[in-house]
Amino acid sequence: MNQITLGTTGITVCQNAFGALPIQRVGMDEATAILRRAYEGGIRFFDTARAYSDSEEKVGAAFDGMRDKIYIASKTAAKTPEDFWQHLETSLKNLRTDYIDLYQFHCVDQCYRPGDGTGMYECMLQAKEQGKIRHIGVTAHKLAIAMECVESGLYETLQFPFSYLSSEKDIELVNACQKANMGFIAMKGLAGGLIHNSRAAMAFMTQFDNVLPIWGIQKMEELEEWLVFMEETPVYDEELRAYVEQEKKELSGDFCRGCGYCMPCPAGIMINNCARMSLMLRRAPSKAWLTEEMQAEMAKIKNCLNCRQCVSKCPYELNTPELLRKNLEDYRKVLAGEVKVQ
């Protein structure tokens, strides 16, 4: 299996890491079993966050007494020093540890710097001096903010969406991190569920020896698929390259990744599903998306207030109201039988 080193942190782990956001959707016993199986299968890097409800608690329970055998990354979405310290102490308690290997500012809309008046970066430095965290990282969704963080030289790692649907500018960001000897953690490697070919997704990642992908896992069968790749790593050959190029053509243009940062919607619209309905109807069995329940959810688009809160929150800067309307129009045609889907 390939080994990835996260820049100057010195953290070196196998090529696959565990994204612990989805385990908040399963019970404690099931989550614990999945996490321990991941460890047995060779995974050593586990990424969670204060914002992921009880995810930290499940990671803490699974690895209680094994702290020195794994690396734990967590995140704070705090905007004030007071909240920073509250988040950190809560995370330490939940994770049953006295230190976090990598602590990251979560989904930032600015590059925190010393002396910027927020006091946030100073909190990171103080926490590191106290031994409560070992390395300072940042996660971002907006390319310009991410590049600013890289160029600042203040962070040891960057976590950013990266998959075979990523743009050339995204690849430039990966290369910038490598040049700066900054670790790159790839989130949303399956593009929010739009990518179904795990072999192609994994093979694509192997081109970048500084990229550590974290795969969001909530089912044991999903985990086993990634564990197979630990020993039998797929090669990014001509067949897979051709497949990826075709995928890019089909998914060209603006599309919703389903990240949910736009939520909640004042009109009650399930934006993270409704704004990408056309794609889901064609890239997944359509039956699940044509139920009475989903039809009711799609109908809510008619109540859009055009407040554009979703636009201001969207990390991909999409015109979400327009996207919702387009998806509703297409959905109606599918229901009417004017457009055929599988």
VEXTORTI-68274 format. One record per atom (N, C-alpha, C, O, CB): x, y, z; residue in one letter. Coordinates in steps of 0.02 Angstrom, whole numbers, plus 50000, padded with zeros to 5 digits. Glycine has a CB too. Layout:
<volos>
XYZA ...
</volos>
This chain:
<volos>
500424994050000M 500005000050000M 500445006350000M 501005006250026M 499525000050061M 500195011649971N 500555017849969N 500525021450037N 500035020750074N 500285022349914N 501055025150052Q 501075029150113Q 501075036550095Q 501415038550047Q 501705027350156Q 500695040450132I 500645047650120I 500895051350181I 500695049850237I 499925049650102I 501325056350170T 501555060650224T 501235067450217T 501265070550164T 502335061250225T 500935069950271L 500595076350269L 501095082050284L 501125084750339L 500025076450321L 501455083850232G 501905089650236G 502365089650296G 502675084550312G 501505095850237G 502415095350329T 502885096150384T 502645092950449T 503015092850498T 503005103450396T 502025090350450T 501785087250511T 502175080950527T 502235078950585T 501035085550505T 502435077650475G 502775071350485G 502295065550493G 502505059850499G 503215071750545G 501645066950492I 501145061650496I 501165057650432I 501025060250378I 500425064550509I 501325051250438T 501365046850380T 500905040950392T 500975037350440T 502095044350368T 500425040150346V 499925034850353V 499795031650285V 500025034150234V 499275037750384V 499415026250286C 499235022850225C 498785027350183C 498505032150208C 498895016150240C 498715025650120Q 498425030050070Q 497685031550080Q 497425036150048Q 498515027050003Q 497335027850122N 496635029150135N 496525031250207N 496805028250253N 496215022950119N 496125036350217A 495955038650284A 495195038450292A 494825037950243A 496235045850297A 494975038950354F 494275037950371F 493935044650385F 494145048350430F 494205033250432F 493425046150347G 493025052150359G 492435050250403G 491995046450383G 492785055250293G 492415053050464A 491935050850514A 491305055050517A 490935054550566A 492255050950581A 491165058950466L 490525062650465L 489935057750461L 489455058550500L 490515067550406L 489935052850415P 489335048650407P 489165044350467P 488585042350474P 489425044350349P 489645042750511I 489475038150566I 489015041450618I 488775038050663I 490105035750600I 488895047950611Q 488405051050656Q 487705048550640Q 487245049550680Q 488435058750649Q 487625045250582R 486965042950561R 486815035850584R 486265033250572R 486905043350486R 487305032550616V 487195025650640V 487285025550716V 487545030350745V 487685020650606V 487075020150747G 487115019550820G 487835018650844G 488295017450805G 486695013850843G 487915019250910M 488585018750940M 488915011950927M 489495011750908M 488545019951014M 488545006550936D 488844999950927D 489064998750855D 489604996150842D 488344994550948D 488635000750808E 488814999850737E 489405004250718E 489855002050683E 488205001450692E 489405010450742A 489955014950727A 490615012350755A 491125012550722A 489815021950755A 490585009950816T 491185007250849T 491465001350810T 492065000650801T 491035005250921T 491014996950788A 491234991050750A 491564993150684A 492074990350665A 490634986450736A 491274998050651I 491555000450587I 492235003550598I 492705002150561I 491075005550554I 492305007750649L 492935011150662L 493485006050680L 494055006750658L 492845016150719L 493315001150721R 493824996150740R 494014991750681R 494594989750675R 493564991850798R 493534990250638R 493694986350578R 494154990350532R 494604987550501R 493054984250540R 494044996950529A 494485001250489A 495195000850515A 495675000450476A 494235008550490A 495275000950581Y 495935000350611Y 496244993550594Y 496834993150575Y 495905001350687Y 495854988250602E 496104981550587E 496334981050514E 496804977450498E 495574976250601E 495994984750470G 496144984550399G 496724988950379G 496924989050320G 495554986450360G 497014992650426G 497614996650412G 497525004150411G 498005007750404G 497874994650347G 496905006550420I 496795013750421I 497015016550488I 496865013750540I 496045015450408I 497375022150485R 497655025050547R 497475032450556R 497605035250610R 498405024350546R 497175035550507F 497005042650511F 496245043350510F 495915041150464F 497325046750452F 495975046550563F 495255047250570F 495075054550578F 495315057950623F 495005043150631F 494645056950533D 494465064050531D 493745065050554D 493285061850528D 494545066850459D 493655069450604T 492995070850629T 492945078450640T 493375082150616T 492855067050696T 492425080750675A 492345087850686A 491845089050742A 491405084850754A 492115091450621A 491905094650775R 491435096550827R 490725097250798R 490235096050832R 491645103150861R 490685099150735A 490035100150703A 489685093750684A 489095093950664A 490125104450641A 490025087950689Y 489725081650666Y 489355078150723Y 489455072250735Y 490265077050638Y 488935081750758S 488525079150814S 488935074450859S 489395076750893S 487905075550788S 488765067950860D 489105063350906D 489675059350874D 489895054350901D 488605058550935D 489915061650817S 490455058050783S 491085057550827S 491385052250832S 490635061650717S 491265063050859E 491855062950903E 491775057850959E 492245054250976E 491985069950933E 491175057450988E 491055052751043E 491155045651019E 491425041451056E 490345053751070E 490935044150959K 491005037450932K 491735035650918K 491955030050930K 490585036650868K 492105040550892V 492825039350881V 493165038250948V 493585033850955V 493145045350844V 492995042350998G 493285041651064G 493145034951095G 493585031851126G 493035047051109G 492525032551088A 492335026151117A 492695020351082A 492915015651114A 491575025151113A 492745020851016A 493045015450977A 493785014450993A 494035008850993A 492965016750904A 494135019951007F 494855019551015F 495095021251086F 495675022951096F 495195024250967F 494645020651133D 494835021751203D 495385016751222D 495295010651215D 494215021051250D 495945019351248G 496505015051266G 496975013551209G 497465009851217G 496255008651294G 496845016351150M 497255015151090M 497535021651062M 497735021951004M 496855011551036M 497555026851103R 497705033551077R 498355033951039R 498395037550989R 497715038351133R 498855030451061D 499515030951029D 499555026950964D 500075027050930D 500045028551076D 499025023550946K 499045019250887K 498725022550825K 498765019850770K 498695012750901K 498405028350835I 498045031550779I 498185039050779I 498435041850828I 497295030250784I 498005042250724Y 498015049550719Y 497295051950715Y 496885049250677Y 498435051950656Y 497145057050755I 496475059850756I 496505067150732I 496905071150757I 496165059450826I 496085068750684A 496005075650661A 495295077850678A 494815074250667A 496145076350584A 495245083850706S 494575086550718S 494575093850697S 495075096550674S 494375085850793S 493995097150705K 493915103850678K 493475108050723K 493065105550761K 493615103650607K 493585114650719T 493145119450753T 492885124550703T 493265127250662T 493515122850811T 492245125750707A 491945131050665A 491855137450705A 491475141850686A 491265128750637A 492205137950761A 492155143750805A 492345150150768A 492775150150725A 492585142850867A 492025155550786K 492175162150758K 492465166750811K 492705172250795K 491545165250728K 492445164750874T 492715168850928T 493175164550971T 493095158450974T 492145171850971T 493675167651005P 494105163851049P 493725160051103P 493915154551121P 494605168451081P 493195163051130E 492815159751182E 492525153051156E 492575147951190E 492245164251206E 492235153251096D 491965147151067D 492515142251048D 492415136151053D 491545148851005D 493085144851027F 493655140551010F 493825136051069F 493885129951061F 494265144750989F 493915139051127W 494125135151185W 493565130351208W 493705124851230W 494315139751242W 492945132551202Q 492395128151220Q 492375122151173Q 492285116451195Q 491725131951217Q 492455123351108H 492455117851059H 493035113051073H 492935106951073H 492515120650988H 493625115751085L 494205111551095L 494125107051157L 494265101051154L 494835115851102L 493915110051212E 493835106051273E 493295100751265E 493365095151290E 493655110651332E 492755102351229T 492235097451216T 492495091751172T 492355085951184T 491625100751182T 492885093551120S 493165088451076S 493645083851114S 493615077751105S 493535091751018S 494065086651156L 494535082551195L 494155077651240L 494345071851247L 494995086951237L 493625080151271K 493215075851315K 492875070351275K 492895064451294K 492695079951353K 492575072151219N 492225067251177N 492695061951150N 492525056051147N 491875070651120N 493295064151130L 493775059651100L 494175055651151L 494585051351133L 494255063551056L 494055057051215R 494395053551270R 495155053951264R 495505049051270R 494185046151272R 495385060051253T 496105061051243T 496305067851272T 495875072051286T 496295060751169T 496955068751281D 497195075251305D 497535079151249D 497815084551262D 497675074351364D 497525076451188Y 497795080251131Y 497465077951066Y 497245072251061Y 498565079351127Y 497455082451018I 497205080950951I 497795081750903I 498125086950904I 496595085550930I 497915076850861D 498495077050817D 498465082950768D 498955086450758D 498565070550778D 497875083950737L 497795089350689L 497145092950704L 496605089950700L 497795086650616L 497195099350722Y 496595103250736Y 496525108450681Y 496985112050665Y 496645106750807Y 495915108650652Q 495815112650592Q 495255117750602Q 494745116350632Q 495655108050534Q 495365123750575F 494825128550568F 494355125650514F 494585123650461F 495085135750549F 493705125450529H 493235121750488H 492865126350439H 492545131150459H 492725118250532H 492935124750374C 492565128150320C 492625135750327C 492115139250335C 491825126050320C 493235138250325V 493355145350337V 493135149650279V 493145147550221V 494085146450351V 492925155650295D 492785160650243D 493305166250244D 493225171350211D 492085163650252D 493835165150283Q 494405169650283Q 495025165750306Q 494965160450337Q 494275175850329Q 495595168450291C 496225165450313C 496425168750379C 496655174450380C 496795166350260C 496325165150433Y 496505167850499Y 497255168750504Y 497645164250486Y 496245163350556Y 497465174550528R 498175176250535R 498305179350604R 497855182150634R 498395181050479R 498925178950628P 499085182450690P 498995189950681P 499205192850630P 499815180850711P 498685193150729G 498615200350727G 498055202850683G 498005208850669G 499245203350704G 497615198250659D 497065200550615D 496475203250654D 495975205350624D 496835194850571D 496525203250720G 495985206050761G 495485201050786G 495085202550831G 495635211250723G 495485194950757T 495005189950779T 495255186050840T 494855183650880T 494855185050722T 495915185450845G 496205181550899G 496185174050888G 496405170150930G 495855183050963G 495925171950830M 495825164850817M 496485161050807M 496585155650835M 495385163950757M 496925163850767Y 497555160250755Y 497965159950819Y 498305155050832Y 497965163650699Y 497925165250859E 498275165250923E 498025159650968E 498415156751007E 498195172150959E 497375158050963C 497105152351001C 497435145850981C 497615141751023C 496335151950991C 497515144950916M 497845138950891M 498555138350918M 498765133050941M 497855138850814M 498915143850916L 499605143850941L 499635142151015L 500055138351038L 499935150550928L 499175145151053Q 499155143851125Q 498975136651140Q 499265133551184Q 498665148651159Q 498495133951103A 498305126951113A 498875122251097A 498975117151129A 497695125251070A 499265124151046K 499845120051028K 500385120551082K 500695115451099K 500135122350961K 500495126351109E 500985127351164E 500785123251225E 501205120751262E 501045134751182E 500135122751237Q 499875119051294Q 499875111451283Q 499725107651329Q 499175121351311Q 500035109351222G 500045102251206G 499365099251192G 499305093151187G 500365098551262G 498855103451185K 498185100851173K 498075099151099K 497635095151082K 497665105951195K 498465102251056I 498465100450985I 499195099950963I 499635102950994I 498065105750942I 499315096250911R 500005095350888R 500145098850821R 500705100950808R 500155088050881R 499635099450780H 499735102750716H 499115106950698H 498555105450720H 499865097450660H 499235112250660I 498715117050642I 498525116350569I 498955116750525I 498945124250658I 497885115250556G 497655114550487G 497045118850474G 496795122350518G 497495107350472G 496805118550413V 496225122550393V 495835118750339V 496135115150298V 496435129550366V 495175119350340T 494765116550287T 494395122250253T 494195127050285T 494265111250315T 494325121650187A 493995126950148A 493635123750090A 493785118150069A 494515132150124A 493155127550063H 492795125350003H 492895130249946H 492795128449888H 492065124650018H 493085136349961K 493175141349910K 493915141649890K 494355142149932K 492935148349934K 494025141249825L 494705140649798L 495145146449818L 495725145449838L 494685139949723L 494895152549813A 495295158449828A 495505158549901A 496085160249917A 494905164949811A 495055156749946I 495215156550017I 495725151050030I 496205152050068I 494575155250059I 495635145249999A 496105139750008A 496805141749985A 497295140250020A 495865133649969A 496855144949927M 497505146949902M 497825152149947M 498435152049958M 497445149749831M 497425156649975E 497695161550021E 497985158150083E 498515160150109E 497145166550042E 497645152950107C 497895149250165C 498555145850149C 499015145650191C 497385144150188C 498605143050089V 499235139850068V 499805144950065V 500345143850092V 499145136349999V 499665150550033E 500185155650024E 500385159050088E 500925162050092E 499945160749974E 499945158750139S 500105162050203S 500675158650240S 501035161950278S 499485162050247S 500775152150228G 501295148550264G 501125147250337G 501565145250375G 501935152250259G 500505148350356L 500305147850426L 500015141050445L 499945139450504L 499795153050442L 499855137050394Y 499515130750408Y 499925124750383Y 500265125150332Y 498825130650375Y 499875119350420E 500255113350403E 499875108850355E 500175104950318E 500435109550465E 499215109450355T 498815105450309T 498225109550283T 498005114350314T 498555099050344T 497985107550224L 497375110250195L 496925104450178L 497135099550148L 497535114550131L 496295105050198Q 495785100150178Q 495315103650130Q 495045108950145Q 495395097250241Q 495215100550072F 494845103750018F 494505098449975F 494765092949969F 495325108149974F 493915099949946P 493585095049902P 494025093349842P 494285097749809P 492905097749878P 494105086849829F 494535084849774F 494325077949751F 494285073149790F 495275084849795F 494185077449686S 493985071049656S 494155071249582S 494435076249558S 493225069749667S 493985066049546Y 494145066049474Y 493705070949435Y 493795071749375Y 494065059049445Y 493225074149469L 492835079349437L 493125086249450L 492855091249426L 492115079149462L 493675086649486S 493975093049502S 494265096449441S 494425093249391S 494525092149554S 494325103049445S 494565107049389S 495325107349389S 495655105149436S 494265114049392S 495595110249336E 496315111249332E 496555115949387E 497105115249413E 496515114049263E 496135120849406K 496315125349459K 496365121749526K 496795123349568K 495795131049465K 495945116749536D 495985112649596D 496645108749598D 496955108049650D 495375107849601D 496835106149540I 497465102549536I 498055107249548I 498555105249579I 497545099049467I 498005113349525E 498515118449539E 498575119549614E 499125120649640E 498355125049504E 498015119249649L 498025120049722L 498405114249755L 498795115349801L 497305120449750L 498275108249732V 498635102349757V 499395103249746V 499785101849791V 498385095949722V 499575105449687N 500285106449671N 500585112049713N 501175111649732N 500375108049597N 500195117249728A 500435122749770A 500575120249840A 501065122249872A 499925128449771A 500165115749864C 500265112849930C 500915108649931C 501295108949979C 499665108449951C 501005104849879Q 501615100849876Q 502245105249874Q 502735103749908Q 501605096249814Q 502215110549836K 502775115249832K 502915118449899K 503495119749916K 502635120549779K 502385119849937A 502455123050003A 502585117950058A 502625119750117A 501825127050018A 502645111550040N 502725106150089N 502155106250140N 502275105650200N 503405106650124N 501555107150115M 500955107450155M 500525101350139M 500405099850081M 500555114050142M 500295097950190G 499885092050180G 499225093750146G 498925098950161G 499755088550245G 498995089450101F 498345090450068F 497905084550085F 498065078850070F 498435091249990F 497335086050117I 496845080950134I 496245081850088I 495925087150087I 496635081550210I 496095076650050A 495555077150000A 494905074750031A 494825068950050A 495725072849938A 494415079450035M 493745077550056M 493295077249995M 493465079849942M 493475082450110M 492715074150004K 492225073549950K 492515070249888K 492405072449832K 491935080449933K 492895064949900G 493205061349844G 492705057949799G 492875055949743G 493675056249871G 492075057349822L 491545054549781L 491055060049760L 490495058549738L 491165048949818L 491275066249766A 490885072049743A 490175072149770A 489695073349733A 490875072249667A 490115070849834G 489465071049865G 488975065749841G 488375066849843G 489165077649853G 489235060049818G 488815054549796G 488715054249721G 488385049549697G 488155054949829G 488985058949684L 488905058849612L 489365053749579L 489205051149525L 489045065749583L 489915052149612I 490385047149586I 490205040449616I 490165039649677I 491115049149602I 490105035449573H 489915028749596H 490455023649584H 490405018049610H 489275026549561H 490965025349548N 491495020649532N 492075021749581N 492505025949569N 491735021449458N 492075017949635S 492595018849686S 493285017149660S 493785020149681S 492435014549747S 493325012349614R 493975010449586R 494275016349547R 494875017649554R 493895004349539R 493875019749508A 494115025549471A 494295031249519A 494795034749509A 493585027949420A 493885032249570A 494015037549619A 494675036449654A 495065041149664A 493445037949669A 494805030149674M 495425028549709M 496025029149662M 496535031949681M 495395021449738M 495955026549602A 496515026649554A 496715033849538A 497305035349532A 496315023049490A 496215038249531F 496365045249517F 496805048249571F 497285051849557F 495705049249510F 496655046749633M 497025049549690M 497765047349690M 498195051049713M 496705047449755M 497895041349664T 498585038749666T 499075042749624T 499675041849630T 498585031549644T 498815047149581Q 499265051449541Q 499625056649584Q 500125059449562Q 498865054849486Q 499365057949643F 499615063449684F 499885060649749F 499515058649794F 499045068649698F 500555060549754D 500865057349812D 500845061649875D 501095059549927D 501565055649797D 500555067649871N 500475071849931N 499745072349953N 499595076249999N 500755078749917N 499305068649921V 498585069049936V 498365063149978V 498465057349959V 498185069449871V 498055064650036L 497765059450078L 497005059950074L 496715064650102L 498015060150153L 496675055250040P 495945055550036P 495615052850099P 495825047750125P 495695051649975P 495095056350122I 494695053750178I 494015051850149I 493655056050121I 494625059050236I 493855045550155W 493235042950126W 492695042750180W 492785039650232W 493345035950095W 492135046050166G 491585045950214G 491245039150215G 491005036850163G 491075051450196G 491235035950273I 491005029050278I 490475028350333I 490575030850389I 491605024250293I 489925025050317Q 489415023850368Q 489165016650368Q 488765014750411Q 488835028550359Q 489405012650321K 489195005650318K 489805001150313K 490315003050283K 488725004450258K 489754995250343M 490314990650343M 490504988550272M 491094987850256M 490154984450385M 489994987750229E 490154985650160E 490524991050121E 490934989550078E 489504983750122E 490384997450137E 490765002850107E 491485002550129E 491945003350089E 490455009750125E 491585001550193L 492265001050221L 492654995450188L 493234996350169L 492245000050297L 492354989650181E 492704983850153E 492944985350082E 493474982950062E 492254977650153E 492564989250046E 492764990949977E 493414994949978E 493854993649937E 492214995049942E 493474999650024W 494095003650028W 494674999550055W 495245000650036W 493975009850071W 494524994850100L 495054990850128L 495364986250076L 495964984750079L 494794986650187L 494974984050028V 495244980049973V 495774983949935V 496284981249914V 494684977749924V 495654990449928F 496114994749890F 496774995849928F 497264998149898F 495795001349875F 496784994249992M 497404995050031M 497944990450004M 498534992250001M 497274993750105M 497734984449985E 498214979449961E 498214978949885E 498724977249855E 498054972749991E 497644980349855E 497584979849782E 497404986749754E 496844987749730E 497044974549762E 497874991249757T 497744998149737T 497644998449661T 498084996449623T 498335002649758T 497075001049639P 496945001449567P 497415006349533P 497605011449562P 496225003549554P 497615004749473V 498075008949434V 497665013449388V 497175011349358V 498565004549392V 497875019649383Y 497525024549340Y 497765023449268Y 498175027149242Y 497665031949363Y 497485018249238D 497695016349170D 497265019949118D 496835024049133D 497645008749162D 497395018249055E 497045021549000E 496295020349002E 495895024748984E 497335019248933E 496105014449022E 495385012849027E 495035017449077E 494505020149062E 495295005449047E 495345018249135L 495035022449186L 495075029849167L 494625033749183L 495365021349254L 495615031749134R 495675038749111R 495115040349063R 494815045749067R 496365039949078R 494975035849017A 494435036948969A 493755037349004A 493335041448986A 494425031248916A 493665033049054Y 493045033149092Y 492955039949128Y 492415042849126Y 493035027449143Y 493485042349159V 493465048649196V 493325054449148V 492935058949164V 494125049849233V 493635054349090E 493515059749042E 492785059949020E 492495065349012E 493975058848980E 492485054149011Q 491785053848993Q 491345056449049Q 490855059949038Q 491575046648975Q 491525054749111E 491165057249169E 491195064849173E 490685068149187E 491455054149234E 491765067649159K 491845074849161K 491405078249110K 491125083549122K 492575076849150K 491355075149051K 490935078048998K 490195077949020K 489835082849008K 491025074048932K 489995072549050E 489295071949071E 489125076649128E 488555078849134E 489155064849092E 489625078349169L 489505082549228L 489825089449220L 490005092649269L 489775079249290L 489895091649158S 490175098349147S 489665103649167S 489065102449166S 490385099149073S 489915109449184G 489475114949203G 489355115149278G 489675111549316G 488815114449168G 488885119349298D 488735120149369D 488295114449394D 487785112849362D 488405126949383D 488485111449449F 488055106449480F 488165106349555F 488705107949580F 488195099449449F 487635104649591C 487655104449664C 488005098149687C 487855092649663C 486945104849693C 488475098849734R 488835093149761R 488485090049821R 488695084949847R 489545095149781R 487945093249844G 487565090549900G 487895091449967G 487745087650014G 487435083449889G 488335096349975C 488705097150038C 488265099550095C 488405098050153C 489275102050028C 487725103150080G 487245105250131G 487425111550168G 487075113350216G 487175099950179G 487945114950148Y 488135121150183Y 487625126650173Y 487625131650209Y 488835123550160Y 487195125850124C 486665130850111C 486085130150160C 485665134550164C 486415130150040C 486055124650195M 485485123150239M 485565126550307M 486135127950328M 485405115650247M 485005127850343P 484325126450323P 484045131850278P 484275137550277P 483885125750385P 483535129950239C 483205134650194C 482595137650229C 482195134050258C 482995131050129C 482515144350227P 481935147650259P 481275145050233P 480765145250268P 481975155150250P 481265142650170A 480645140150141A 480565132550151A 480085129650128A 480625141650066A 481045129550186G 480995122350201G 481185117850144G 481035111850146G 480315120850221G 481525120550094I 481735116550036I 482345112250054I 482815114850084I 481885121049975I 482325106050036M 482895101550047M 483405102749990M 483475098749945M 482675094050050M 483745108449995I 484155110749939I 484685105649918I 484795104549859I 484495117349957I 485015102549967N 485585098249951N 485385092049911N 485825088749882N 485925096150014N 484745090349908N 484505085049864N 484135087849804N 484215085549747N 484065080249902N 483715092849816C 483295095449762C 483695099049708C 483515098849649C 482775100249791C 484245102249727A 484635106049678A 485075101649634A 485395104049588A 485065111049714A 485075095149649R 485465090549606R 485035084549584R 485295079249566R 486095088049643R 484385085549587M 483925080049572M 484025077249502M 484005071149493M 483215082449581M 484125081649453S 484205079249384S 484785074349378S 484735069349342S 484325085149336S 485325075749413L 485905071249411L 485755064749448L 485935059349424L 486515074649442L 485435065249506M 485305059249545M 484825054549508M 484875048449514M 485025061049613M 484355057349471L 483885053249433L 484245049149379L 484005043849359L 483355057649400L 484805051749356R 485165048549301R 485775044549324R 486035040449286R 485385053649252R 486005045749385R 486615042449408R 486495037649465R 486965034749492R 487115047649430R 485865036749483A 485675031949535A 484995029149514A 484645032049473A 485655035349607A 484805023449542P 484135020849526P 483605026249540P 483545028649596P 483985014449567P 483225027949489S 482775033749494S 482175032549540S 481875037349564S 482525035649426S 482005026349552K 481405024749591K 481415028149659K 480905030749682K 481355017149600K 481985028149691A 482045031049759A 481935038549759A 481765041549810A 482725029549788A 482015041749700W 481955049049696W 481275051149669W 481145057149661W 482505051849652W 480845046249655L 480195047849626L 479615045949673L 479035045549652L 480105044149559L 479775044849736T 479265043149785T 478805049149798T 478975054849780T 479585040649850T 478245047949830E 477795053449849E 478135058349895E 478025064349892E 477165050649882E 478555055649939E 478915059949986E 479385064749949E 479415070649964E 479315055850036E 479755062049900M 480215066349863M 479835071149817M 480065076749805M 480705062149822M 479265068949791Q 478865073549751Q 478625079449792Q 478605085149768Q 478265069849720Q 478455078149855A 478245083549900A 478825088249914A 478735094249919A 477975080649966A 479425085349922E 480015089549934E 480165093949874E 480315099949881E 480625085249951E 480125091149815M 480255094949754M 479735100449745M 479895105849720M 480265090449693M 479115099149765A 478575104049757A 478715110349799A 478465115749783A 477905101049777A 479105109649851K 479255115349894K 479665120649858K 479695126449879K 479635112949956K 479985118749803I 480385123549765I 479945129349742I 480195134949734I 480715120049704I 479295128049731K 478835133349710K 478775138749763K 478575144349748K 478145130449695K 478955137149825N 478905141949880N 479555145749892N 479615149449941N 478705138349943N 480045144949847C 480685148449855C 480565155949864C 480205159049826C 481145147149794C 480885158749915L 480815165849931L 481295170249891L 481255176349893L 480925166950005L 481745166949855N 482275170449819N 482655175149865N 482865180649846N 481975174449760N 482735172949928C 483105176949977C 483855176749965C 484235181149987C 482955174550048C 484065171649928R 484765170749907R 485235169449965R 485845170249958R 484995176749869R 484965167350022Q 485405165250077Q 485835159350055Q 486425158850074Q 484995163450139Q 485535154850016C 485895149049992C 486475151049947C 486995147749947C 485415144349955C 486385156349909V 486905158649864V 487505161149904V 488075159649888V 486645164249818V 487365164849957S 487915167649998S 488285162250037S 488865163150054S 487635172850047S 487935156650051K 488245151250089K 488595146050046K 489005142250070K 487725147850131K 488425145949982C 488685140649938C 489435141249928C 489665146249901C 488325140749871C 489825136149948P 490545136549938P 490755136249865P 491325137849848P 490885130949975P 490295134049821Y 490455133549750Y 490165139449710Y 490205139649649Y 490195126949721Y 489875144249747E 489615150449718E 489105149149663E 489115152449611E 490185154649691E 488665144249675L 488145142649627L 487555147449634L 487425150149687L 487915135349636L 487195148349578N 486565151949580N 486025146849598N 485675144249554N 486415155549510N 485975145449661T 485555139849684T 484815140649668T 484505135749647T 485635139149759T 484505146549676P 483795147149657P 483665145249584P 483175141849569P 483555154249669P 484105147349540E 484025145649469E 484125138149459E 483765134949420E 484535149549426E 484605135349494L 484735128149489L 484125124149514L 483945119049484L 485375126249530L 483825126449568L 483225123149594L 482665123149542L 482335118049532L 482995126549659L 482555128849511R 482015129449462R 482135124749402R 481665121649378R 481945136649438R 482755124349379K 482925120049323K 482805112749341K 482545108849301K 483655121049302K 482995110849402N 482895103949424N 482155102349431N 481945096749416N 483255102649489N 481765107049455L 481045105949461L 480725104949393L 480295100549385L 480715111749498L 480915108949345E 480645108349278E 480805101449248E 480365098249219E 480925113849232E 481415099349256D 481615092749231D 481235087249268D 481025082349238D 482385091849239D 481165088049333Y 480815083049374Y 480095082149351Y 479845076549346Y 480835085049448Y 479765087649337R 479075087349313R 479025083649247R 478555079949235R 478795094449305R 479525084649204K 479515081149139K 479615073649148K 479315069649112K 480065084049093K 480035071849196V 480145064749211V 479485061649237V 479285056349215V 480715063749264V 479165065149284L 478535062549311L 477995061949257L 477585057349259L 478285067249367L 478005066549210A 477505066549156A 477665061449101A 477255060249057A 477455073449125A 478255058449105G 478455053649054G 478745056748992G 478865053248942G 477875049449036G 478855063348994E 479145066748936E 479895065448930E 480185065748876E 479025074248941E 480205063948987V 480925062248989V 480995055549023V 480695054349075V 481335067849027V 481375051048994K 481465044449020K 482115043949060K 482645046349039K 481465039348963K 482085040649118V 482675039249158V 482635031949179V 482105028849175V 482715044049221V 483195029349202Q 483225022349222Q 482965021249293Q 482955015649317Q 483935019749216Q 
</volos>
